[in-house]
Amino acid sequence: MNRRSFLAGLIAGSLGMLAAPASAAFATRGTPGDRIINGRGREIFVSISRQRLWAYEDGEVVMTFLISSGEPKRGTRQGNFRVQSKIPEAWSNVWQLRMPYWMGIYTVGTVENGIHAMPMRKNGALVRWPVGYPASFGCIVATADDAAALYRWAPLGTPVYIRR
C-alpha cells in the first residue's frame, strides 16, 4: 500500500467507512484485489475467506467493510461479474424478504444474486445475520450504511470480483 492509498484509507475512515488495516504485513501484501483489479475506474473485490469487500477507484481503496456471504450450503459464487441491476429495494418471492440497496451481479437459475443491505421481512423486521460470517442465502450482505454507500458509489456495469 503506498502512502497515497494509506492516506485515502484514513480519510475514508474519518468519513465513517472502515479503512484498510495499516499493519506492516498487510501493507506488504496489499489488498487481495491487487492482482485482479485493472486500476482504471470503479471496481469491487469480495473475499469470501475474509468476509470483506473492497471498493477501488482508479486502483485506490475508497471503502472497505465486512460482509456476510452465502452460508456453506448456499455459497456465494466465485468469479468475475458486473453490477447488472440496481433497485433501491428489491423483493425476493423465494425468501419473502425485502432487500434494500440491491445490486444484482449474477443469476442462479431464474433468480439473481447480488449485494444488498441486511434484508427485512414483510413487516419491516430486520433479519439479523452476523456480518463477518457466511450466513446469507448466497448474496453478499452488508450493514445498511455500508450497502447504501456502495449503492450510491457503484454505477451499472461496475466490475465485481469474488474470490475465496
PyMOL commands that set and color helices and strands:
alter all, ss='L'
color gray80, all
select helices_A, chain A and resi 3-14+24-29+32-35+72-74+144-153
alter helices_A, ss='H'
color red, helices_A
select strands_A, chain A and resi 42-47+52-57+60-66+79-82+85-92+97-108+111-117+140-142+159-163
alter strands_A, ss='S'
color yellow, strands_A
deselect
rebuild
show_as cartoon
